[in-house]
Amino acid sequence: MSISLNFFSTSDNRLDVAIAAQLDGKISRSQLQKFIMEQGVVVNSLQIFKPSHKISYGLEIKLNWEENTQTLDDDLTSKIGIAFQNEDLIVVNKPPGLVVHAGAGHRGDTLADWLAANYPEQAQMQGENDEGEHDSPHLGGGMVHRLDKDTQGILLVARNLESLKFFQDQFRSREVEKRYLTILNGKLDFEIDVDGFQIRTRRNVLKQYFTLENAENPDIAAKIAKQMPLKGDWRTSHSIFKPLFYCNDTNQTIAEVQIFTGRMHQIRTQAEFLGFPLFQDPLYKVQNDVNLIDLKEKFSEKLKLTKSEIKNLNKIEFTEKCQNLFGFIDRPSFFLKSYSLKIGMKNGEIKEFGC
């Protein structure tokens, strides 16, 4: 539905607060914030992507809100696994295709809804987490971090607000060791340490742009902005891609990816940049002919290559390996799995969870 509002308050206010007040609770603050950040809201003909943007008297606000009230898919929820739980934490093994938390277009059919139905404290924490002012939306209940809809694997859920802060602080300070598995198009025979910058684009509000250029330099950032319409702030984006298996019949590589930052679509946008997009990725799918050696010489501090020996598999062996690693072969989405996560527990123990 299309919503048009007029703001007539005599005092300045945050954009998300103003919209929430006029809608009288029909859409939660966290949903509004995620919607604004992903799709933007038109304020007097200017598209705004910041929930905390200050608005003043007499402004017209327009947004297109499409509500989806689907119920949980029994086939998907039957594939949800619990790898570990105690009084502080639930370690969920999320299947691909399941949305993590409510947002524009999704309500009632998410992992957060399943958790609220099966763990009473999660429903209570969802209400508690809707309070307060913040530029980034809460993820819903005790969700410590998030995975894309089509990404599968390990996801951490706190069982109280104290634990939520404890575990999220480790993500913010980059103390968590996170490893993924993925299937890449093409033959990758280098271990690649790639450390650059990424940002959202205005051409596609769902897509990120990655570069090895020094975006912290204002002149370089301005040069890139002239060529590519961008929005938001540049953020560091660091990963290591390590090839494991290659199939000549399909020209695909199974790789492990360790991420040191947790940016939106980080692995997907880096893989495309390097010339090895994820198999069946509908968004980052361009397989450019990238010369990694030349790229390394140009960006020696941002790109490191190590020659890597990989195991060659025939098509049958490769298919069996995919089945064992991912469990789902016939699916329309990309193959990406959060398969190992190492984090500190409250008792001081360092614990690794995997699937």
N, C-alpha and C positions, 0 to 999 in steps of 0.2 A: 504494500500500500504506500501511496505517496502522502507524506505528512508535511503540512506547511504551518509554521508557527510565527507569531510576532512577539517580540520581547519588549515589554513596556515597563520593566522595573526601573526605578530611579537610581539604582546602584549597579555598578559593574558586577558581572557574575561569570563563573566558569560555564563554558558551553555545555558540558555534560550535565551540570547541575540545573541549568536553565531548562534544558529539554526534559529532563526527568521530572522537574516540578510541574511543567505544563501538561505532561502526559499522565500525571497523577498515579505513578507507580505501575502503569501498564507494561513498561519495559524496565528491567532492572538497570542500575547504574553500571554494573560490570558489563552487561550486554551492550549498553550504549557506548561505553568506552571502546570496546573491541570494534564495534561497528564504525565509529568515527575514525579510528586508527587505520582500519582496512579499506573503507569505502569513501570516507569523507562526508562532510555535511556542507551544504551550500549556505553561506551567510552573506546576504546582499551580493549575490553573483560570484562570490569568491569561495572556492572549495577549501575547507579547513580539515586537517587531519589530526589536530591536537585537542584532546578532551579538555585540557585546562585552559584553552584559548579564552581570553576575556572578551565578553560581549557587553554592549551598552544599549541604552534606551533606543527603541525604534527600529531595531534590526529585524529583518525577515530571515527566518531559518527554514530550510527545506531539506528533507531527507526521504529516501525511498527505502522503506522497510518491508521485507518479505519474510513473513513468519512461517516457520515449518513446525508443526506440532506432531510430527511422526512419533510413533511409539517405538520402543526398543525392538530391534531385530533379534528374535530368539536365536536365529542361526549364528549371528555374530556374538551375542552374549554367551552362548554356550561355549565359545572358544576363549573366553576370558579366563586366564589362569591366575592363581595366587601363588607366587613363588616363596613368599615369606610374610609373616605378620607377627607383631608383638603389640604391646600397649602404646607404642609410639608411632609405628610405621606399618604400612601395607605395601608390599612390592607386587605390582600387577604386571602380568604378561598380556599386553594389549594386542588383539588381532588387527590386521590391516583392514581398513574400511570403516572403522569405528571412530566417530568424532569424540574428542576428549572432553570438551566442555561447551556449554551453551554459547551461542553467538548469533550473529545475523544469519537467519536461514536454518538454524538448528536449535530446537528446544524439545526436550522430552525423549530424545533418541541418542543420548551421549553416555560416555563412560561415567561422567559425574552423576548422571541420573541413576545409572546402575549401582554406583557406590552408595548413593543416598538411600536407595531402596534396600541395600543389603548391610549397610553399616550405619546405624542410627546417628553416630556423631558427625557423619559427613553432611547430612541434611542440616544439622544445627550449625556446622561450620560454614555452610554456604550462606546462611543468613548473616552470620558474624562477619564474613568476608566481604559483604556488600557495603559495609560501613566504611567511613573514612574517605579522604581525598587522595587520589593517586593518578599519575599519568598513564600507567600501564594497568590493564584490567587484571583483577584477581582471576586465577584460573578455575575457581570453583571448588568449594569444600577445602580439603587438605591437599590439593594437588601441588606438589613441590615444583614440578617442571611440566613440560608438555611435549607431546609428539604430534606431528601432522596426522591427519586422518588416515592416510595410506601408509604411514610408517608403523611398523609393528615392534613389539618387544617390551623391554623393562621400563617401567614408569613408577615413580615413588609417590606415595600418598601418605601425608602425615595424619595422625589421629587426634591431634589437639593443636591449638594455636602456638603453644610453646615449641612443640616439635617442628611445626611448619617453619617457624623462624630459624630454628637450629639448623635444619637441613638446607633451607634456601640460602642461608648465609654462606654455606660451603660452596654452593653453585656460584654465588656472586663473587666470592674470593678465588674461584677457579681451583678449589682443592679437590674437586670430584674428578675421577678418571673415567672418561666416557668413550666407549668403543662401539662402532657400528659395523655391520656387514652390508654389502650392497653388490649389485650386478651392474657392471659398466659396459657400455658399447665400445668395442675396440680392444686392442691388445696393449695393456699397460705392463711394461716390464721394468719400470723404475719405481722405487719408493720415493714419493714426492712429499716434501715438507713445504707447504704453501701457507704464507702468512701475509695477508693483504687487508683490504678494506671492502666493505659492502654497504649498500644503501638501497632504499626503495626507489622505484622509478614511477614517474607519472604516466608513462605510456600504458602500464599495466599495474594497477594498485596492488596486485597480489604478487608481483615479481620483484626480485632483488637484482641489483647490479653489482658485480665484483670486479675489482681491479688490483693490480700490484703496484700501480702508481702511488706515490706518497700523498694520499688524500688529506693528510694533516697539514700539508703545505697549502696555504690559501690560493696561491697562483695556480697550482696544479688542479685543485678542487674547482676553481672557477673555469679552467680550461675544459675539464670534463663536463661541467654543467652546461657549457655552451653546445656540446655535442649531444648530450643525453638529458632530457628533462628529469630532474630528481626531486625528491622530497624527503624531509627528515634530516637526520645527522649521520655522518659517516661513522662506522663502527669497525673495530678490528675484527678479523675473521681468520682463524688459524686452525689448520688441520694437517694430519699426516695420512696420506693414502699408501697402503701397503698391499700390493697384489698377492693373491694366494694361488688361484687356479685360472687357467686359460683354456678355452675351447676354440680350436681353429674352425670347426664346422659352423659354429654360430658367431664367431668373432666377438666373443664376450669374455670379460674378466670378472671373477669374484674377488673383491677386495675388502680388506679391513680398513676402517677409517677411524682414527682417534681424533677427537675434537677437543680443542683447548678453550674455545669460546663457544657460546651457545646461541648463535644468530639464527634468525628465521631462514629456512631453506639453505643453510650454510653448505652442507655437503652437495646439494643439488646444483647450486649456482657455481660452486668451485669446480665441480666435475665437468660441467659444460664449458667453463672457461678454459680448462686444461685440455679439452678436446675429447673427453670420455663421458658423455652424458649418461645418466642412469637409464637402464633398460626400461622402456615403456613410460618414461617421464613425459607427461603431456605439456609441461610448461617449460622446462629446461631441456630441450631436445636437439639442439643444433650441434652436429658433430663436425666442428671446424677442424681443418688440417693444421694442428698446432705443432710447431717445432720446439720441443721442450728444451733442447740444448741451447738454441738461440735465446729462448725466453729466460733461461737460467743465466746466460751471460749478461743479458740486459738488466735483470733484477737479481743479482747474486745474493743480496741480503734477504730477499723476500721469497726466493724459490731455491730449494736444495734438492738435488737428485742423487739417489744412490741406486746403482745397478742392482736389480733384484732377480733372483732365480725363482721362477714360478713353475708349478707342476702343470703339465699339459694333459688334458683329459679329452677323450672322444665325446661325441654327442650324448651317448647313453650314460657314460660316467658323469658328465657334467649335469645332466638332468637329475640323476640320482643325488648328486651333491647338493643341488639347489633344493630338492625335496627334503633332504636331511637338515639343511641349514635354515630354510625358510618355512617349510611345511605347507606352503601354498604355491602351486605352480600355475594354475589357470586363473589369472586375475588381470583386470585391465590396468592396474596401477603399477607404479614403479616398485622395485624391490629394495627396501631399506629396512634394516632391523637394528634396533638398539639391543645389542646382545650381551654387553658387559658394562657394569657400572660399579665403581668402587667408591665408598663414602665412609666417613667417620660416624660411629654410633655414639650415643650419649655416654656410654660407659668407657669411652676412649678406644674401643676396638675399631680397627679398620676392617670393614666387611665388603666383600665383593659379591654382587648378585649377577647371575647370568641366565640365559635361556637358549 
